């Protein structure tokens, strides 16, 4: 399974911020849309990711306040990325190695979407459920003469 398979199911709604906008504005958007990350774009280029992890770290550092901080101050300016062709197993490994919960999907310099650790886990579970159903159907439809051959002793 590839990243393109996840995005096809998930859809392509993207929420972005700019590096120089107030962090409070970005947080309002995250709260309003009930999302855990924003892709930070500057003049059409990916320049960072803002997730609740970076926000919490900044708030703690600032003694509990966001104040007049801008997005650039809090964002991860070197986020992990993948492509539409990246295999799901590779994405899982990358996310686990970096403790990343969100990953922008790029096609050269174009942002194609964002996948979350939840999206990856859901794809794995859905794939396993489908495989289980297929195996159960196969076992249920086992040919009768194959069963008798399997049960009879070989002489």
Secondary structure, 3 states (H helix, E strand, C coil): CEHHHHHHHHCCCCCEECCCCEHHHHHHHHHHHCCCEEEEEECCEEEEEEEHHHHHHHHHHCCCCCCCCEHHHHCECCCCEECCCCEHHHHHHHHHHHCCCEEEEEECCEEEEEEEHHHHHHHHHHHHHHHHHHHHHHHHCCCHHHHHHHHCCCC
